[in-house]
Amino acid sequence: MKLFFRITMLWGMIVFCFGCGMQENGERQDKDSAWQCVDTAMGTVVQQTVYGSGEAAEDFFGQTRVALTELEQEQLSWRLETSEVYRMNQWAGKEEGCGIPEDMARLLQACLELGRRSGGNFDISLGQLTRLWNIDKWAAGENEVIFGIPSEEEIQEALRLCGSAKIRLTGDGPDASSEEFRVYLPEGMQLDLGAVGKGLALSAVSSLLGEETRITGAVVSLGGSILTWGEKPDGSPWKVGVMDPFDTASNVGILTLEGEWCISTSGDYERYVEADGVRYHHILDPATGYPADSGVKGVTILAEDGLLSDGLSTACFLLGPEEGIALAAEYGAEVLFVMEDGEIVMSEGMEKYFREN
């Protein structure tokens, strides 16, 4: 572990030096310069462009790397024994429940509320089902064995251990200690917060920018989720492309934004495996246990909060345009759908920001 950590930190510094550059005379660029850094965290590529002094940018990139590492290792990972999710899963089925910190309790409350409002289409209890399909592993080519579709019996058994309505939370109050907040999971249930992980990462980065970082503007991308913050030195708006699900090297249009926004996208093109001419993607339907078949190819959410943008993109992918637009409106978010026939459907408010190619 120590060797891995040292190699990771060295790689991060190499990326920073090559990505951010210096002037030929060795002096840092002025405070309005754009500084870029490409790194990896939480299993995805992190691309950052910030405006400010070279010293401020270097400090910020280092803070971001630490914050995202802590988010995964201390809260979200279901694999690492150091994380809250891992610990909660280990306590599944125990009568006394699992004591959790207040911030984790608030996170679970928000996720469960989104699950209720979406009619169960957003569900953080699908750990057993996602492990069964294991689309991420197949999509990454980590196994030479031919992909096998889980049997109906296996799917139904996994579904029996899912269902966020079965999760119980207790404890409340701004002064409550970690022992006063407890979560109770049925035996065999496994939480998986991957559907909001990137959104939470955006919020973590936003919190850093809100402090004394001396950064005046930034755009940060974590896979399919993007944060815009502040402004460019010339005052021009941020331009964010909406990926074309039929040609991921192209965009279907551009979002023109000012200030702070979280943009999250979910699509059947992100992580998938094909078998016998059928595409099996990673967005699973809690009602059937199979990859969602809603007639949607891709969904993009525009919101002020990272958790909401990420969670809503999954929920709306499953719900489709009519119900998805209504759900997004409940949270004050905007949504754009790209359908299987290529049609683009969006909320009325999204029309203010989106321009089709």
N, C-alpha and C positions, 0 to 999 in steps of 0.2 A: 504494500500500500504506500509506504514512504517513497519507494522508487517511482511508482506510478505518479504520485503527486509532484515529485520534482520534475519528471519529464513533462507533465502537463503544464506546469508553470513556465518551464523553459520554452515550450512551444508557444504559449501565449505571448511571451516577450518577443519571440521571433516574428510572430504575426504582427505585433504592434509596430515593430521597427520597420518592417517592409511595407506595412499598410499605411503608415502615417508619415513617414519621410521627414526630412529636414532640408532646409535651404543649403545651397552649395557651400556657403561660408560657415556652416555649422550652427548658425543662430536659428532659434525657433521662429516659425512664421508668426504673423501678427494675430491679434485677438479675433479677427474676423475670418480667419482661415478655416477651411473645412478639413477635418481630420477623420480618417477612416480606420476601422479595425475589423478584421474578420477572425472569428474564433469559433469554438464549439462549446456547447453547454446543453445539458438536459437532452442529449441525444439528437441535437439539431445544430445547424449552422447559425451563428449569431453575427449579423452584419450591423455595424454601427457607423453613422456619420454624425459628427458633432461640430458645432461652431464655437470657437473660443481660442484661448492661448494653447500652445502645445503642452505646457505644464498642466493646465486644467484638463485637457483631453486625456493625457496619460493617467492622471489621477482617477478620472472618471472611468476609464476602461478597466483599470485595476479594481475599482469598487464594484463595477458591474460583474466582473468575473467572480469575485468573492460572493456577492449577493445571490447570483444564480446557482453557484455551487452549494451554498447553504440551503437555498430553497429546495433543491433536489435531495440533498443528503439528510437534511434535518426534518423535512416536512413531507414531500410528495412521493418519494420512491417507494414502491412496494417490494423492491428487491433488497434494499439496504437496511440492515438492522438498526441503524442510527436514526431512521426516519419515523415520524409520527404515524404515517399510514401503515408502515410495516408493523409497528407496535399495536395499533388498533386491530389489525387483522389477526395478530397472534392472540388477542383477547376475545375473539369471536366465540360466542357460546358461553362465556363465563358469566355467572349470575351477577357478580359485583360490577361488571362493566369495566371500562378503561378510562382512567382519568386523563384529561387532555387540557392543554393550554387554552386560554380564552380566544386567541386568534384562530386556532384550529376549530374551536366550537363555532365561531362566527362564520368561518369558511363553510363548514358542514351545513349550518343553517341556511346559508345562501344557496348552496347546491340543492338541498332538499326542497327549498321553496321553488326553485326553478323546475325541479322535477315535478312538483305538484301542479304548477301553472302550465307546464307543457303536457299534462296528461300522462306523465310517466315516460315521455319520449327522451327526456334527459335523465340518466340514471347513473349514479356513481357506485352502484353495488354490483357492476357487471364483471368484476375481477375474474370469477371462475369461467365465465363465458369467453372473455377476451383471451384468457390463457388457453382455453380449448381450441379456439380458432388460430391464435398465435400468428395473425397476419403479418405483424411487424417482422417476425423472424423470417418468414417465407419471402416477404417483399425484399428483405435485405440479402437474400441468397445465402443465408447462414446454414442451410441444410441441403444436402445433395439428394435426400430421399424425395421421391415424387410427392407433391402436395396431395394430401388426402382430406376430403371433406368429412367433417365430423358426422357421425351417425345421428339419426333422429333421437335415438335413446340417449346418446351422450349430451346432445343439445338440451333435451328436456330435463335431464338430471342437473345440468349446470344452471338452467333457468330456475329450478326449484330452490337453488341456493342464492338467488338474486332477488331484487325488489327493494328499492329504497324506502318504500312505505313501511318496511319491517324495521328500519333503523330508528332507535329511540335516543334522544338527547335530553339530558337534564342539567340543571344549573343555569344561573343567570345573574345579572347584576354587574355593574362596571367595576366593582371592587372584589369580585369573586376570585378565589385562588384557583390554580389548576385542578386541585382535588375536588372543587365544587362543580366543575364541568365534567360530565361523564358521557360516554357514548356506549350504547349497548347494541351489539351485532348478533344476529342469530348464528348458531353453530354452522360453520362451513362457509359463511358469507365472506367475501373478500372485496374490500374497497379498491377502487381504481380512479384516481383523480386526473388521469391523463387528459381528459376532455377539457380541463380548465388549466392545465399546467402552463402552457405558453402564455395564456392570458394573465395568470398570476405573475409570471415572469415580467410581463410588460408593466404591470402595476408596481413591481419591485423596482424596476428601472426608473419608472416615473417618480417614485418616492425619492430616489437618489437625486434626480434632476431638480426636485423641489427644494433640496437643501442647498448649502453654499458651495455649489460645484464650479461656479464661474462659467458655466456653459450657457450660451444664449439661445441655442436651438439644436434640435437633435431629431434624427429619424433612426429607429432601431427595429431590425427585423429578426424574428425568431421563427424560422420555417414559414408557416402560413400566417403568422401574426405580426402586425406592425404597429409601432408606436410613433406618433408625431408629437413633437413638443417644442414650444417656443416659436422662434421665427428665424428665417435666414437673414443675413446682414443686409441684403438688398430689399427685404420686405416682401419678396415674392412668395406665393403659397406653396405648400407641399404638394407634390404630384405622386400619387400612388396608383400603380397599375392593378387592374383586376384580372387575374389570370384566366386565360381561355382554357376550359376543361378539355377541349378537343385538340388543343395544340398548346402545351404548357410553355412553349418558347414565345408565345404571343399573349397579348392582352385583348379582352373584349372591350375595354374602355379604361378611362382614367378617372380617379377621384381627385378633386381639387379641394384641399383642406387648409385651414388656418388654425394655429394653436394646437392644443392637446387633443388627440383622438387615439382610440384603440381600434384597429381593423383586424378582424379574424376571418379566415376562410376555411371552409371544410368542403372536401370534394372526393369523389370516388377514384380520382386519379392520383391521390397523394400516396397512399400505401395500399398495394393490392397484389394479388397473384392471379394468374389466369390458368385455368384447367379445362381442357376439352372445349375451348372457345368461350368459356364463361369467366367473367371477371368477378372475383371475390374481394371486396374492399373492406377496410377496417372499421367502417361506421356501422355498428351492429344495432339491429332493431330489438329493443327489450321485449317486444310483444311476441316475436317469432323466434328469436335467437339466431337469425340469419342476417347477413349484410342487408342493409336497408334497400328497399325497392320502392322509392317514392316518386320516381319520374324526374328526380333532380340530379344534375351533374355536379353543380357547385353552388355554394352559398357564401356570400360575403356580408359580414355584419360591421356596422359603424356605430360605435358606442363610446361613452366617456369612461368606462370601466373595463379593465382587462378580463376579469372573471366573467362578466356578462357577455362581452364580445365573443369570447371563446366558447362559453357554454351555449349561448344562443345559436352559434353557427352549427353546432351539432343538433340541437333541438329542432331548428328550422329545416335542416336537411331532411329530417325524418317527417316533419309535419307537412312540408310542401308550402306553396305560396299563400294560399288563403289563410290557413291557420297560423303559418309562420309570421306573416305580416302582422296579424293581430297580436301574437305573443310579443314580438319585438316592440310593438307600440306600447304595451303594458310597461315596458322597461325604458321607454324613451329612446329606443335604438332604431336605426334604419337598417334595411335588409335588401339584398339583391340576389335573385335566383337566376342561374343559368340552367335551363331545362334540357332534358335528353334530346328534344327536337331542335335545340339551339335557341329557342325563344328566351328573351331576357324579361323577367318580371321583377319589379321593384316596388318598395313602399313609396308613397308620395313624397316624403321628405328626402329620400335618397336622390330624387331627380335634381335636387338643388346642387348636389356634389358630383354626380356622375355624368360623364360624357362618353357616349359610345364611339368606338373607332369607325 
